Amino acid sequence: MPGSAPTEIPDSPSLDARGDTLREIEDRVLWLSTSIIHHANRIRPNTTGLKVGGHQASCASMVSIMTSLWFEQLTADDRVSVKPHASPVLHAINYLLGELDPQYLTTLREFGGLQSYPSRAKDPDPVDYSTGSVGIGATAPIWGAIARRYVDKQVGPAGKGRQYSLVGDAELDEGAVWEAILDSSVSDLGEIVWIVDLNRQSLDRVVPNIAAGRLEAMFAAAGWQVITVKFGALLEQLFERPGGDALRARILTMPNPEYQRLLRCAADELRSRLPGEATNSDSIAALIADLDDDTLLRAVRNLGGHDLDALRAAYARIDDTRPTVILAYTIKGRGLPTQGHPQNHSSLLTIEQYQQLAADHGIDPAQPWVAFDPVGHAGQLCADTARRLRRPPVQPCLPPDVPLDTGRTPSGTATTQAALGRVLLDLSRQAPDAAKRVVTVSPDVSSTTNLAGWLNKVGVWSPNERRNWFDDDPETIMHWREKPSGQHMELGIAETNLVGLIGELGATWSRWGQPLFPIGVVYDPFVERALEPWSYGIYAGGQSILVGTPSGVSLAAEGGAHQSIKTPSIGLEQPGCISYEPAFVIDVEWSLLSCIARLGRADGTSSYLRLSTRPVDQTLAAVPEDPAARERRRRQVIAGGYMLRRAHRPDVTLVGMGAVITETLQTADRLAKQNIAADVICVTSPGLLFEALRARRGLTEASSWILEQLFPADRAAPMVTVLDGHPHTLAFLAGINNVAAAALGVSRFGQAGSLEDVYRYHGIDTDSIVRAALDLTEQA
């Protein structure tokens, strides 16, 4: 009753002694994560004056969730993707578990130290998923779950753990998140659990309407179990009192910014603001008048995402037959002086605020890295948790040998795109152990990218066998047999999903010791759409092959919307990746087999192949018949290029790549009629040639022998380079011997038309190459 002695309600009366220990650990995790960022910004010398950064408020909103998850829920088989800005929380927990040496606590964002965001490859402590690129880390466990199931069915045991994603609510704005959630293959993955840190703030502001109800409906519509954790025990008890219904309704219906503003109020101001102006405000005022100031302040902050009991109850409700999302209401900066402030995203505690926080936690700020006494309750729980979560070292299985050459010499007219499926079929016959590790993935373009024959042979992977109702239809060419032993996966038309999946399939060698050979096939114009998540997968240790086909303006009638221009540069510039653009079927075979052999090992690498639908006369490849000469050609193809025609004494060097090798050879023939001799070089990998050039200058450890075979100094001549892509891709080749050069290629949006018209429009037809060569030779 108003005027009576204030009533204090205990925070969480149901928590037992173990709960008190968890709270102690929770407080220490908050302190340590805050201190890791504080030291990087306030203590460590900064000679440049550049911002170091960190996210103390984003960490604070995750502390309760991560403490409850690690110290009560996780098993050694589980994997967790931690939201990027909460990486210091992960490091703090790893430190308490004995998995991080204390010397690293002072190295956040320092060269060789703790990374800005969780990194499997670069952090010194256990990290299950690299995150940092918004949306990609969140979805990675989905593809990790499929990869684990695939390994378990096809190769050997890979555990049965859950795959957790800790996601910031603002991250749900990323379209890639919903592409993954809505994919039809995801609804059966019961091991997927997402926990959304619903703090209702983005980087710059309080989000006016987070629309939690809409999020619930969207997840539910995708077949997910939705668990919402709104309030903690203290608020739930208040809701049971007279006026409690009105208080609940008031909190649920007030705008997010108004609620966040209440977190910044002292008790007196809170008593006037909280009731609001609704008709039932008097009952709310009467309810809170009966509370002492401390209880009132705790109550307004008592959201479910910070209540260990409420979180424990949510975990207990997880339905392992379908994906689950837990929407946990939290406060950004909870427990810090910056809590709830609309601009607290990157804000840092002042020295004075940090010292006060130390006093509140009973810690000497000069000795911040305090671990627990191993004989105390908290120390024992840390030790027990460490034992429970410790995984045995991964014992890698060496990938099976991949043949270098199938021995086939193609003839007739064929496309490099068609060669893809043919090579995979040859591999299945000649090296079945290696072929068994191949898994192909496509976004609803299996038939149009010439994978039908492979798919018919190996089947489509599915956790459960499904009947193919068109098996007995004589007009059905591609048979869609779904079974656990299938080796092809098809997702919806979402390239980000595809590269996310091949990235995780390509990481199984490091997670479970079982290497796979994932090959993703997309339309080359859409490689750019997939590039960022694929690049991030490579950064995270996923080794895969991305095939872009069909490519370039050689699509002709498809028009500018489907004509890729920049993708050769992507292959040239992508770290951790070797790229090839084969001109002939045999080049596809040799390069693809070499790329497969690079997968699934600690020193492995990813690859990108750019293929074409342009028919090419295969006899133009002039494959040597002598076995030693053939092997020499193969080594050159793998190293970056080969001499296709050799003049007695060249007046000009013609360098072609991929689909335009036909025009390059035609140019040499026409120049010969004018008594101009031309060397013809077929480039298969501009990236490898560029690395060879850097190696020759002492900048890398790569080999440079290929340059001497393709561009010997005594044969230096003016150079014309030509490709179905941006001309700058090959322009650097003129610098090998510092010769005059003309770089031809595609540098503007495409046009629909015949192949001849389109090539002429972009200046990569035979006439254009001839003119460029004549200009150079006349100048010489």
ChimeraX attribute file (.defattr): number of C-alpha atoms within 10 A of each C-alpha:
attribute: neighborCount
match mode: 1-to-1
recipient: residues
	/A:1	12
	/A:2	12
	/A:3	8
	/A:4	9
	/A:5	11
	/A:6	16
	/A:7	16
	/A:8	13
	/A:9	19
	/A:10	12
	/A:11	17
	/A:12	18
	/A:13	11
	/A:14	10
	/A:15	15
	/A:16	11
	/A:17	10
	/A:18	13
	/A:19	16
	/A:20	15
	/A:21	18
	/A:22	23
	/A:23	19
	/A:24	15
	/A:25	26
	/A:26	22
	/A:27	16
	/A:28	24
	/A:29	27
	/A:30	27
	/A:31	25
	/A:32	24
	/A:33	24
	/A:34	25
	/A:35	25
	/A:36	24
	/A:37	25
	/A:38	23
	/A:39	16
	/A:40	21
	/A:41	19
	/A:42	15
	/A:43	12
	/A:44	13
	/A:45	10
	/A:46	12
	/A:47	6
	/A:48	6
	/A:49	7
	/A:50	7
	/A:51	9
	/A:52	14
	/A:53	16
	/A:54	26
	/A:55	23
	/A:56	31
	/A:57	29
	/A:58	31
	/A:59	28
	/A:60	27
	/A:61	28
	/A:62	33
	/A:63	29
	/A:64	25
	/A:65	24
	/A:66	22
	/A:67	24
	/A:68	23
	/A:69	18
	/A:70	19
	/A:71	21
	/A:72	15
	/A:73	14
	/A:74	18
	/A:75	18
	/A:76	17
	/A:77	14
	/A:78	16
	/A:79	21
	/A:80	23
	/A:81	23
	/A:82	28
	/A:83	29
	/A:84	25
	/A:85	22
	/A:86	27
	/A:87	26
	/A:88	31
	/A:89	26
	/A:90	23
	/A:91	28
	/A:92	26
	/A:93	27
	/A:94	20
	/A:95	21
	/A:96	26
	/A:97	22
	/A:98	15
	/A:99	16
	/A:100	18
	/A:101	13
	/A:102	15
	/A:103	9
	/A:104	18
	/A:105	23
	/A:106	19
	/A:107	18
	/A:108	26
	/A:109	17
	/A:110	14
	/A:111	8
	/A:112	12
	/A:113	16
	/A:114	23
	/A:115	19
	/A:116	21
	/A:117	22
	/A:118	29
	/A:119	23
	/A:120	18
	/A:121	16
	/A:122	16
	/A:123	19
	/A:124	17
	/A:125	20
	/A:126	16
	/A:127	21
	/A:128	19
	/A:129	26
	/A:130	27
	/A:131	28
	/A:132	19
	/A:133	15
	/A:134	21
	/A:135	24
	/A:136	26
	/A:137	28
	/A:138	31
	/A:139	27
	/A:140	27
	/A:141	28
	/A:142	27
	/A:143	23
	/A:144	25
	/A:145	25
	/A:146	20
	/A:147	22
	/A:148	23
	/A:149	21
	/A:150	25
	/A:151	23
	/A:152	17
	/A:153	17
	/A:154	16
	/A:155	15
	/A:156	14
	/A:157	14
	/A:158	19
	/A:159	14
	/A:160	15
	/A:161	16
	/A:162	21
	/A:163	24
	/A:164	26
	/A:165	24
	/A:166	23
	/A:167	25
	/A:168	27
	/A:169	21
	/A:170	19
	/A:171	19
	/A:172	16
	/A:173	12
	/A:174	12
	/A:175	12
	/A:176	20
	/A:177	20
	/A:178	16
	/A:179	16
	/A:180	25
	/A:181	20
	/A:182	17
	/A:183	15
	/A:184	12
	/A:185	17
	/A:186	20
	/A:187	18
	/A:188	15
	/A:189	21
	/A:190	19
	/A:191	23
	/A:192	29
	/A:193	26
	/A:194	23
	/A:195	25
	/A:196	26
	/A:197	26
	/A:198	25
	/A:199	27
	/A:200	26
	/A:201	27
	/A:202	18
	/A:203	13
	/A:204	11
	/A:205	14
	/A:206	22
	/A:207	17
	/A:208	12
	/A:209	11
	/A:210	17
	/A:211	11
	/A:212	15
	/A:213	9
	/A:214	10
	/A:215	15
	/A:216	18
	/A:217	13
	/A:218	16
	/A:219	18
	/A:220	15
	/A:221	11
	/A:222	16
	/A:223	18
	/A:224	26
	/A:225	22
	/A:226	21
	/A:227	17
	/A:228	21
	/A:229	21
	/A:230	21
	/A:231	23
	/A:232	23
	/A:233	22
	/A:234	23
	/A:235	23
	/A:236	17
	/A:237	16
	/A:238	19
	/A:239	17
	/A:240	11
	/A:241	11
	/A:242	13
	/A:243	19
	/A:244	19
	/A:245	15
	/A:246	20
	/A:247	23
	/A:248	17
	/A:249	12
	/A:250	20
	/A:251	15
	/A:252	12
	/A:253	9
	/A:254	13
	/A:255	15
	/A:256	19
	/A:257	18
	/A:258	14
	/A:259	21
	/A:260	22
	/A:261	15
	/A:262	19
	/A:263	19
	/A:264	16
	/A:265	14
	/A:266	13
	/A:267	16
	/A:268	10
	/A:269	11
	/A:270	19
	/A:271	20
	/A:272	10
	/A:273	16
	/A:274	21
	/A:275	22
	/A:276	15
	/A:277	10
	/A:278	10
	/A:279	9
	/A:280	16
	/A:281	17
	/A:282	14
	/A:283	17
	/A:284	22
	/A:285	19
	/A:286	17
	/A:287	21
	/A:288	25
	/A:289	19
	/A:290	18
	/A:291	21
	/A:292	15
	/A:293	19
	/A:294	14
	/A:295	20
	/A:296	24
	/A:297	19
	/A:298	16
	/A:299	22
	/A:300	18
	/A:301	24
	/A:302	23
	/A:303	23
	/A:304	27
	/A:305	30
	/A:306	28
	/A:307	26
	/A:308	24
	/A:309	19
	/A:310	21
	/A:311	22
	/A:312	15
	/A:313	11
	/A:314	17
	/A:315	18
	/A:316	10
	/A:317	13
	/A:318	20
	/A:319	16
	/A:320	15
	/A:321	14
	/A:322	17
	/A:323	26
	/A:324	27
	/A:325	22
	/A:326	24
	/A:327	24
	/A:328	27
	/A:329	25
	/A:330	28
	/A:331	28
	/A:332	28
	/A:333	25
	/A:334	24
	/A:335	18
	/A:336	19
	/A:337	18
	/A:338	21
	/A:339	23
	/A:340	29
	/A:341	21
	/A:342	19
	/A:343	16
	/A:344	23
	/A:345	24
	/A:346	15
	/A:347	16
	/A:348	21
	/A:349	22
	/A:350	12
	/A:351	13
	/A:352	9
	/A:353	14
	/A:354	19
	/A:355	16
	/A:356	15
	/A:357	19
	/A:358	18
	/A:359	12
	/A:360	9
	/A:361	15
	/A:362	9
	/A:363	17
	/A:364	12
	/A:365	17
	/A:366	8
	/A:367	8
	/A:368	15
	/A:369	21
	/A:370	14
	/A:371	17
	/A:372	17
	/A:373	10
	/A:374	12
	/A:375	10
	/A:376	11
	/A:377	18
	/A:378	22
	/A:379	18
	/A:380	15
	/A:381	22
	/A:382	25
	/A:383	16
	/A:384	13
	/A:385	20
	/A:386	20
	/A:387	12
	/A:388	13
	/A:389	16
	/A:390	14
	/A:391	11
	/A:392	7
	/A:393	9
	/A:394	12
	/A:395	12
	/A:396	17
	/A:397	14
	/A:398	13
	/A:399	21
	/A:400	17
	/A:401	11
	/A:402	19
	/A:403	16
	/A:404	16
	/A:405	16
	/A:406	16
	/A:407	11
	/A:408	11
	/A:409	14
	/A:410	16
	/A:411	13
	/A:412	10
	/A:413	14
	/A:414	17
	/A:415	21
	/A:416	27
	/A:417	28
	/A:418	21
	/A:419	23
	/A:420	23
	/A:421	18
	/A:422	18
	/A:423	21
	/A:424	20
	/A:425	20
	/A:426	16
	/A:427	22
	/A:428	18
	/A:429	12
	/A:430	14
	/A:431	16
	/A:432	15
	/A:433	15
	/A:434	19
	/A:435	22
	/A:436	19
	/A:437	21
	/A:438	20
	/A:439	22
	/A:440	25
	/A:441	25
	/A:442	27
	/A:443	20
	/A:444	16
	/A:445	18
	/A:446	21
	/A:447	13
	/A:448	13
	/A:449	23
	/A:450	18
	/A:451	25
	/A:452	18
	/A:453	18
	/A:454	22
	/A:455	24
	/A:456	16
	/A:457	15
	/A:458	21
	/A:459	21
	/A:460	24
	/A:461	25
	/A:462	21
	/A:463	17
	/A:464	10
	/A:465	14
	/A:466	13
	/A:467	11
	/A:468	11
	/A:469	10
	/A:470	14
	/A:471	14
	/A:472	9
	/A:473	9
	/A:474	7
	/A:475	8
	/A:476	10
	/A:477	13
	/A:478	17
	/A:479	19
	/A:480	19
	/A:481	22
	/A:482	21
	/A:483	17
	/A:484	19
	/A:485	19
	/A:486	24
	/A:487	25
	/A:488	24
	/A:489	22
	/A:490	17
	/A:491	18
	/A:492	17
	/A:493	15
	/A:494	19
	/A:495	26
	/A:496	24
	/A:497	28
	/A:498	27
	/A:499	34
	/A:500	27
	/A:501	30
	/A:502	30
	/A:503	32
	/A:504	30
	/A:505	29
	/A:506	32
	/A:507	29
	/A:508	26
	/A:509	27
	/A:510	18
	/A:511	19
	/A:512	20
	/A:513	21
	/A:514	26
	/A:515	26
	/A:516	31
	/A:517	27
	/A:518	30
	/A:519	28
	/A:520	24
	/A:521	29
	/A:522	25
	/A:523	22
	/A:524	26
	/A:525	22
	/A:526	19
	/A:527	26
	/A:528	14
	/A:529	13
	/A:530	20
	/A:531	18
	/A:532	15
	/A:533	24
	/A:534	29
	/A:535	19
	/A:536	20
	/A:537	28
	/A:538	25
	/A:539	19
	/A:540	22
	/A:541	26
	/A:542	29
	/A:543	35
	/A:544	33
	/A:545	28
	/A:546	28
	/A:547	25
	/A:548	25
	/A:549	27
	/A:550	26
	/A:551	29
	/A:552	30
	/A:553	30
	/A:554	25
	/A:555	24
	/A:556	21
	/A:557	17
	/A:558	15
	/A:559	17
	/A:560	18
	/A:561	12
	/A:562	22
	/A:563	27
	/A:564	28
	/A:565	24
	/A:566	21
	/A:567	24
	/A:568	28
	/A:569	18
	/A:570	17
	/A:571	22
	/A:572	22
	/A:573	16
	/A:574	18
	/A:575	13
	/A:576	15
	/A:577	22
	/A:578	22
	/A:579	28
	/A:580	32
	/A:581	28
	/A:582	30
	/A:583	28
	/A:584	29
	/A:585	27
	/A:586	25
	/A:587	23
	/A:588	27
	/A:589	26
	/A:590	21
	/A:591	27
	/A:592	26
	/A:593	20
	/A:594	18
	/A:595	26
	/A:596	28
	/A:597	20
	/A:598	22
	/A:599	25
	/A:600	32
	/A:601	22
	/A:602	13
	/A:603	7
	/A:604	18
	/A:605	23
	/A:606	29
	/A:607	26
	/A:608	27
	/A:609	27
	/A:610	28
	/A:611	30
	/A:612	29
	/A:613	18
	/A:614	21
	/A:615	16
	/A:616	21
	/A:617	15
	/A:618	19
	/A:619	13
	/A:620	16
	/A:621	21
	/A:622	10
	/A:623	16
	/A:624	13
	/A:625	10
	/A:626	9
	/A:627	10
	/A:628	10
	/A:629	12
	/A:630	15
	/A:631	15
	/A:632	13
	/A:633	20
	/A:634	21
	/A:635	18
	/A:636	19
	/A:637	24
	/A:638	21
	/A:639	24
	/A:640	27
	/A:641	29
	/A:642	24
	/A:643	17
	/A:644	20
	/A:645	16
	/A:646	13
	/A:647	16
	/A:648	9
	/A:649	14
	/A:650	17
	/A:651	23
	/A:652	28
	/A:653	27
	/A:654	28
	/A:655	27
	/A:656	27
	/A:657	25
	/A:658	27
	/A:659	27
	/A:660	24
	/A:661	27
	/A:662	19
	/A:663	21
	/A:664	26
	/A:665	23
	/A:666	17
	/A:667	22
	/A:668	25
	/A:669	16
	/A:670	15
	/A:671	19
	/A:672	13
	/A:673	9
	/A:674	10
	/A:675	10
	/A:676	18
	/A:677	20
	/A:678	27
	/A:679	26
	/A:680	25
	/A:681	23
	/A:682	28
	/A:683	30
	/A:684	29
	/A:685	26
	/A:686	27
	/A:687	24
	/A:688	23
	/A:689	26
	/A:690	21
	/A:691	19
	/A:692	23
	/A:693	23
	/A:694	17
	/A:695	16
	/A:696	17
	/A:697	10
	/A:698	11
	/A:699	11
	/A:700	13
	/A:701	11
	/A:702	14
	/A:703	16
	/A:704	21
	/A:705	15
	/A:706	21
	/A:707	21
	/A:708	11
	/A:709	13
	/A:710	21
	/A:711	20
	/A:712	12
	/A:713	13
	/A:714	9
	/A:715	17
	/A:716	20
	/A:717	25
	/A:718	24
	/A:719	26
	/A:720	26
	/A:721	29
	/A:722	32
	/A:723	28
	/A:724	29
	/A:725	28
	/A:726	22
	/A:727	22
	/A:728	19
	/A:729	25
	/A:730	28
	/A:731	18
	/A:732	17
	/A:733	23
	/A:734	21
	/A:735	11
	/A:736	18
	/A:737	15
	/A:738	14
	/A:739	17
	/A:740	17
	/A:741	23
	/A:742	20
	/A:743	23
	/A:744	26
	/A:745	23
	/A:746	25
	/A:747	15
	/A:748	12
	/A:749	14
	/A:750	25
	/A:751	21
	/A:752	17
	/A:753	17
	/A:754	15
	/A:755	16
	/A:756	13
	/A:757	15
	/A:758	21
	/A:759	25
	/A:760	14
	/A:761	16
	/A:762	20
	/A:763	18
	/A:764	26
	/A:765	24
	/A:766	21
	/A:767	16
	/A:768	19
	/A:769	24
	/A:770	21
	/A:771	13
	/A:772	19
	/A:773	27
	/A:774	17
	/A:775	14
	/A:776	19
	/A:777	16
	/A:778	7
	/A:779	9
	/A:780	12
